[in-house]
Structure formats: C-alpha cells, structure tokens
Amino acid sequence: MKTMQHLAGSLLVTLAAGPVLAEEDVAAYRETQLGLYVTASEAYELMQDNERAVLIDVRDPIEIKFTGFAEPTDIHVPWVLADRENFDEEAKTWPMVRNADFGAQVRAELEALEVAEDDPIIVMCRSGATRSAPGADIITEMGFSEVYSMTDGFEGSKLEEGDSKGVRAVNGWRNSGLPWSYEIDPDIAWRPAE
C-alpha cells in the first residue's frame, strides 16, 4: 500500500494542471477499458509474432532525450508535456500539462500507418502507471479493439534497497535487454501541432 500512496502523491503533483484523481481512484487509473496489459518483454514478443502490432510511446520528448527510445517505436505522441513557461515555485519543478492534441495526433498517425481496428496497439510510458492506461483508453474510444497498456513501461520499477534505491532499474523496456537507443528516429519523433 505504501507504493500506491507514493504513486497517489506523485500522480496528484504530476497532473496538477490536468484532471486530478482522488487517492482512492489511483489504483483504478492503471486499469483500462479493455483490460489488456503486457510487460515490455511480452510487448516485444507480440511485435515479433505479429508484424501489424504497433508501439506508441506517450512520454514527453525531453524524457526520451535523457532516458532513451525503444527502437521499434512506430508512433510518438506525448500524453502530457512539461510546461516550460510556468515554473512551479512550490513544487520546485515545471508542471506537466495534458497534450490537448493527443487524440487527434494519435488518430492521424494510426491512419497514416493504415492500422486496422483489430491490429494490436501497445501504449508505453515511463513506468506503466499514469499515462499508458489513459492513452490506451483514448485509442479504444477511437474504435480500436486490441489496445494494450505496457505495465512496466520504458524504465520499469524502482529498486527497493541498496545504494541505488529509487532508481528505475528493474524490468521495463530498457532494463529487459530489448532494443533501445539514445538516438531518436527523426521520422517517429513527435512535433507539436502547427
């Protein structure tokens, strides 16, 4: 329960400029309408078994710049973005705000790739907590029927003990030995709507 309380606190700070969830709703926030979930390793296996499977990264571009990019990513559209124009003195950081164009941008990318309504779509954020699940739900609402939330995300879970306690170094795409790089494919990199 301690992890969920920590998640609740982080979630409320992270989404301060967007929809706010009560602590009791945080556990349900990971759940998706379709109830489809994969780990990073399962996602990679699904992509190897089905050439129609699509990987969507919903992390902020700056996050990707410093943590890396899954090489087989097909679409990059952030769920939230750092608001660089409004530093939050109390939180001592920049607030995260919802990408108002998320749905339209994802739809355009899915259409450009000619993704069918029953093709597998995998949505990935940093840790599988607060962005991949709601992103998956938006895509489900577009009429897609096989939308997965990646439960361990790109960076995975935090170490529970030791000198590196709190560092995301357990499971996730990067820590599972799956193909990733600090180089971002320019054809996939997200660009703001004009």
Number of C-alpha atoms within 10 A of each C-alpha: 6 7 8 13 14 11 17 20 14 13 18 17 15 20 17 15 14 15 10 14 14 10 16 11 11 20 13 10 15 18 20 20 13 16 14 17 21 20 22 28 18 12 25 19 12 18 18 11 10 12 10 17 21 22 23 26 29 25 23 20 22 11 14 21 13 9 15 19 25 22 15 16 19 20 21 24 25 26 23 22 19 19 15 11 8 11 13 12 8 6 10 8 13 16 21 20 17 17 17 13 14 19 16 13 20 21 16 12 17 19 11 9 13 11 17 15 16 13 17 22 28 27 31 35 29 26 21 25 22 21 23 32 29 19 27 29 20 19 23 19 12 14 12 19 17 18 29 27 32 30 27 24 26 30 24 25 20 15 14 13 9 8 8 11 11 12 15 19 17 16 21 26 27 22 17 16 11 16 12 18 15 13 12 17 15 8 9 16 16 18 12 9 9 3
